Amino acid sequence: MAPAAFSLHLVNYQVKTLRSYLDNPGLHEKSCRDPRLLGGAFVDIPSERTPEVAALLRDMEDSLKENVDFANALTEFHNWLVREAKGESLEGYYRRLPSALRGYVELVYDYYNRPIVRCLEGMLYNSPYYKRDLQSFRLFRQEHDHSRPYYMSTPRLVDENAIDWHVRFDDPRVDELFGLDCRPRSFGEIRELLDLSPEDEGRLAGLLQEVRPERREGWRGSGVRIRYFGHACVLVESADVSILIDPLIAVRPESCDIERFSYDDLPDQIDYALITHGHHDHFVIETLLRLRHKIKTLVVPKNCDAFFADMSLRLLARQLGFRDVREVECLDELAIADGQIIAIPFLGEHNDLPSAKSAYFIRICGQTLLFAADSNCLDPAIYAHVCRITGPIDTLFVGMECVGAPLAWVYGPILPIKPDHRHSKDRRSNGCNSAAAFELARAIQCRRAFVYAVGREPWVRYLLALEPSDDDVYMTEIGSFARRLEEEAQVEARRLFGKAEFYM
């Protein structure tokens, strides 16, 4: 979505992956059936559809030529500038800018005289490099949790059973469509909303139902109700306020083995949606767009605004049509009914690269909670300082995906030079292991701990490409953490999975 990161990913990953498929579609098809290669750069499309992939690639290279030129210019000029500029004034280098970059970048030094090409991200969203007209939705029935191919490497070809709705993401009609679960409309109105012809009535009818689904009321009792929706998504409710953290809502597919909360288990209004960081399993665009009509305020962490891989989530959210977007930095506070939300430092997870990220402390109805997401407790002193500010924190939610992806997996296509293999293996997007999670829990003096955000639910497989097992390293570390916390601090720890509900 973000123009600079998208352009680089297009050139250095998407196009290369599609060309690799066209060179040997059989290899890709076979590799996609091998669980050991899950998450690799393989296209999950049958070989007989190779001509469609070739046509798609030709169309991409034509319609996105400006993005290709921008990505190449950005990489080549940045690398050239690093070789040439050694601390002298950068003024003269503006005259050397390629035309694709003119008016869209600033040249700066860090404090060690290393030059940086800083993208003016707001300008890029108003440039030919941000193509709203290519945005669209695909509406389809989901058979089971594993029926969606890995999102990063598999494009969506024409599907006669699906409806492709070519509408910009910020279009108000998106809210009209996704508001149907609360405000039903006639079949003809829905067909007109989607701009479908009478010939499409059969496909549309298969996506709708005439009976309004049973809806659950928002919490109106005393105290706090907490609902776990899977992965890192948690709903915190009092009688006066609803807070949804890292929205990723599962659908209920036709074949459903694991019980879950879904869209009809949410209140009609979400007062605050909190985003911990911009990774695709926490800033989930398809869920955010489906919930936009419910969300009053979207809260996002502030980025450093110097590196093109560190995109502004505030700018991105506004391009997605969110009107009230609050950007927070360390210890920024939001007042809520009978409590507060405080942005808490978030270390680790991003392969030692700068990135917009924040954990969140919530005080509500006398209860205190910390949602640490994928934070790695690299410096327990941070949490000791936080605890002095907030007081002991009752409940900890901590992620323990402790062996994360190597540097090259997400960030390789965006970096101006290819990462060294040794560095890539060593710099992983790690959350807490058992020792780090214990130090975090001890520093905040929590009375209960929940382990979440470890990617085990099957409905996040198409996003994270994980094939978890009961004896993998994550489960071993989670077990060690729970035992140590109970033995040394007399605090219970529980791993969340699928669906959970509890009251405080």
N, C-alpha and C positions, 0 to 999 in steps of 0.2 A: 504493500500500500504506500508506504513512505517513498517518495520519488527516487531519492538517491539510493537507498538500500534496495529498492525494487529493481532499479536499472542495473546495479551491480550483480544482483542475484540472477537476473535474466541472462546476462552475458556469461557469467562464470559458472552457472549451475544449470538453469533450465534449458537453454539452447544446447549446451554440451550434452546434457542427459538425453534430450530428444535425438540428437545426432547419433549418439551411442546406440540408442534403440534402433534407429533406422539402419545402422551398420550390421546389427545382429539381433533382430527382434526375438528370435528363439532363445537366445541366452538370457535376455531380460525376462521373458515369460517363465523360464525355468527357475531363474534366481528368485522371482517373486513367490515361488512355492517353497522356498527353502527358509525355514524359521531362523537359521543362523545368519541370514543376509537381510533380515527385516530392518528397514530403515536405510538401506543402501540406495544408491542412485540408480534405481531400476524402475522402469515404466511397466505398470501392471495392466497391460492392454494385450489382448490376443493378437497373434501374428497376422491373422487374416485382416486385421484393421490397419495394417501398416500404411496403405495409401492415405487413409484419413489422417494419420499422424504426420505424414509428409506434407499434406495440404495444410495442416495446422501450423507446422513449423514455417512454411513459406508465408503464411498469413501473418504470423507473429513477426517475422523478420521484416515484413513490409510495414505493418501497422505500428510497430514499435521501433522503427529505425532511429528515431530521434533519441530514444532511451539508450539504444546501443551506442550511438555516437557519444552521448553524454557519459556513459559508463567508461568507455575507452578513453575519452579525453580526461576524465577525472583521475583515473588510475595512472595514465601516462604522465600527465602534468604533475601530479603529486609526487611520483617517484623521481621525476626530473628535478623538481624543486628541492627535494631532500638532498640530491647530489650536488646541486649548485649553490644553494643559499646557506651560508655559514655564519650568519650573524649580522651581515650588513643590512641596510634598509631594504624592505621588500617592495617599496613603491615602484621601482622600475620593472618588477616582475609582472605587474598588472598588464603591461603592454604585451607580455608574452602569453597571456591567457588564450587558449583556444576559443573559438567563437561559441562553442557549445557551453562554455562555462561563464562567459561574460555576463555580468549582472547578477550572477547567482552564487558567487563565492566571495569570501574574504580571506586574505592571506595573513597569517599570524605566526608568531614564534611561541614555543613554550619557554620556560625560564632557563633552559639549557641551550637556547639558540637553535632548536630543531623546528623547522617550518611545518605548519599545518595548513591544509586547505580546508577552511571551515565553510560548509554549505549554509546558505541562507535559506533555511528550510521553508519558512513562510512564503518566500518568493517562488520556491520550486512547486508548491501546491497551486500556484497561479501561473504556471508555465506550461509549455507543450509536453513536459515530462510527466505531468499528472493527468491521466486520461480517464476522466469520469465516464465518457461515453462507452468505454469497454467494460464497465461494471455491470454485473448481472447476478441473478439468483437462479438456483436450480431447485425446483420443488419436486420431491419424489417420496415414494413409500420405502421405508427401510425394512428389509426382511429380517436381519439379525444384526447383532453388535459388530460382527466382523465383516459385514458386507461392504463397507466403505474402504476403498483402496487407500494406501498411504498417501497423504495429501501433498507432500513436498515434491514428489517426483512423478505423479500420475495425473496428466491432464484429463479433463472430462470431455469426452466426445459426445456426439449427438446420441440421445437415448429416446427412443420412441415412447417409452413409458413415463418420461419425466417432462416437466414444463420448464423451459428456460425463459425467465422473465427479464427482459433487457430494460432495466431501470437503474438509475443512479442510486447509490447507497443512501444519500441524504434526501431522497425524494419522500415527501410526506405520505405518499401512497403506501410506503413500506409499513408505516404504523397502522394504516387502515387494514392491511392484510393481516398483520400479526395481532391486531386487536380483535380478530374474529372470535377468539376463544372467550372473550368477555362481551362482545357486541356483535352477535350474529347478523348476517345480511342474506339477502336472497341469492339464489344460484346465479340469476342473471346479473345482479350487481357485482358479484365476485368475478364472473367471466369478463365483465366490462372493465373492472379494476385491473385485471391482468392483461387486458387488451388481446383476448383470445377470440378466435373465429368459432362459428358453430361447429366446425369439424373437430375442434379440440374439446368438445363437451365431455366425451367419454373419459379422456385422461383427467380432466378436472374433477369429474364426479368421483373418481377413484381416490382423490386426496381429501375429500370432504365427508362429513357426516351430518345427518339431519338432527340428531339428538345432541343437545348441549352436554358436554362431559361434566361429570360431577366435580364441583369445585370445592376446595378446602378453604375455610375462613382463615383470615389472618389471626394471629394470637391476640386474645383479648383478656387473658388471665393476668394474675399478679406474677411478678418476677420476670424471668427471661426464658424464652423457648429457643432452642438451638436445633436446627436441622442440617444434617450433612447430606449434600447432594452428590458426593463423589469427588475424587481427586482433591483439589484445593478449594472447592466451592462450599461455602457454609452460609446459612441464613441465620441471623441473630435478630430476634424480635422481642420487643416489649409491647405493652398495650398502646404505646404512643409512637414507636419508631421501628422501622424495619431496615436492616443493613445486610446487604449481600456481598460477600467477599469473593473475588475472582470468579465471576459468573461463568460456569461451564455446565449447562443443563443437558442431561441426557434425554433423548426421546425414548419412548417405549416401542421397540420394534415389533413386528408381527410375531416373531419367535423370540421370546424374552425369558432367559434363564435366571437372571439376577434381578431381585426386587430393587426398586429405585424410586426416588422422588423425581418428578418431572415438572413440566411447565404448569400444570394445573395444581401443583402443590405450593405455588408461590402466591403471595398476597397480591391484590389488585394494584397496589402501589408499593414501590421500593424506594424508600426515602434516600438511601445512599447506597451506591455500588462502589466498592473499593477495589482498586486494581493494585496488586503488589509489584508487578513488573511486566514488561512487554513481551515476554516469551509467549508463543502461540497457544500454550495450554493454560495461560492465565489471562491474557488479553485475547479472548476468543471472539472474533468478529461476528461469526454467525449467531452466537448466543446474544451478544450485545445488541445486534440489530433486531433480533426477535424480541428483546426486552426493552427496546428504547422507549416505547410508549408507556412503560411502567416506571422507568427510572427517573426520579426527580433530579438527583445530583450525582454525577459521575466524578469520583475522586481518583486522581492519577499522580504518580510521583514525577518530580521534575527531573529533566535530563541535564547533562553537563553543557550541552549546546556547543560542543567543539568538534566532535567526531561524528562522521556521517553514519556510522553504525548505531550511534546512540540517538535514536529518533525521539522526537517530542511526542509523547502520548497525548498531550493536550491538543496539539495541532491535528493529530490523527483523529482523535475523538470528535473534534469539531467537523472534520471532513466527513465523518460518519453520521452527522446530523444531530449530535448531542449539543444542546444549547447551554446547559449549566454544567460546566466542567471546572472543577477545582484542582489546581496543581499544588502539591504540598512538598515541602522540604523537611529536613530533619527537625523534629519536635514541633512542627506546625500543628495547631490544634483547631478542631471544629467542635463547636458546641452543639449538642443534640439534646432531645428531651430527656431529662433526668440523667445527663451524663456528658461524655466527651469522647472524641476520637483524636488520637495523637499519632503522628507519623514517627516511626521508630527506625533507627539505622538498620540497614540490610547489607550484610557483607557476603561475599562469595557468590557462587552460582553462575557468574558471567565470564568465566575463564580469565579473570584479572583484567577485563576490559571495562571502561566506564559505561554505565547504563542507568537509565531511569529505574529506580527500585525503592521500595519502602515496605517495611512491615507496619502493622497497625496495632496500637493499644486501644481498647474500647472499655470505657467505664459506663455501665448501664444498670439502673435499678440496684445500685450497690454492689454489683458484680464487676470484676475486672478480668479482662481476657487479652491475650497477646496472640495475634496471628502472624507467625514468623515465616510462613510459606517456605520457600527454598533457601532461606537464610542459613549460612554456615557460621557457627559460633567460632570465628577465628580469633576473636579478642573478647573473652568473657567480661573484661572491665567495662565494655560498652553497656552490657546488661546490668551490671552492678550500678552504674551511673543512672540508667533508666529507672531501676528499682528505687533509688533514692528520690527520684522525681515523682514517681507514681505510687510508691509504696509497694509492698509485696503484691504480686499478680496471682489471682486465684487460679486461672486456667491458661494453660499453654497449648497452642496448636503448632506443631513443628513438623516440617518436612524432613524426610530422611532418605532421599534419593542420593545416597552417599558416593556412588560411582557414576558421575554424570558423563555427558557427551564430551569428547575431546574438542579442542579449540576449532579444528577444521570443519567439524560437522555443521554447525550453524553459521559460524563467522568466517570460515575459509573463503567463501565466494565474495565477501564484502571487504576483506582486507586488501590493501594495495599491493602487498607481496604475499606469496604463498607461505603459510607458516612452516617452520622447520618441523619435521616429523617428531623429533624428540620433544620439542616444546609443545606440540599439539597433544601428544600423549600425556604429558605431565600437567598441562593446564586444562583441567576439566571443570565442567559446570556442576560442582559438587554441593549438595546440601549437607546436613549434619550426619556424621557417623555417631555411634553410641556414646563415645567419649565427649564429643562436642555437644550433643543434645543434653547429656547429663550436666555439663558445665553451664549450659544455658538455663536449664531448669533450676539448678542450684542458685544461680546468680539472681533470678527473679523471685525465688522462694515460693514457687508455685505449689498449690495444693492438689492439683490434678493435671495430667498431661494427655494429650491426644496426638497420635502420629497420623499424619495425612499427607496428601500430595506426593504419593510414591508411584502413581501411574498404574495401579493394578486393576482398576475397573476396565472391563473389555471395551466400553464405549470411548475410551481415550486412545485405543490402540492405533487408530488411523492418524492420530496426531503425534504420538510419541514413539510408535514402532517398538513397543516393549512387549516381550513375551515372558511375563514373570512366572516363577515357580515357587513352591513353598520352601525350598531350601536354598534360595539364592542369597547373595550377600546382603540385600536389603532386609530380608526377613531375619537373618542372623544378627545384624546390627540392631534391628528393632527389638528383638528378643533380649539382647544384652542390655540395651537401654532400660527396658521395662524392669528387668530383674534388678539391675543396680539401683534404679530409682526407688524401688520398693524396699530393698534391703538396707540401703544407706540413708534414705531420706523418708522412708515410710510414706511414699507418695505413689499412688496407682497410675500406671500408664496404660493406655488402650490404643490399639491400632484400629482406625476407622476404615470401613470398606463398604462400598455400595450405598448403604442407606443407614442413617441413625437419627434418633430424635431423643433429646433429653431436656430437662428443666432445671433451672437454678433459681 
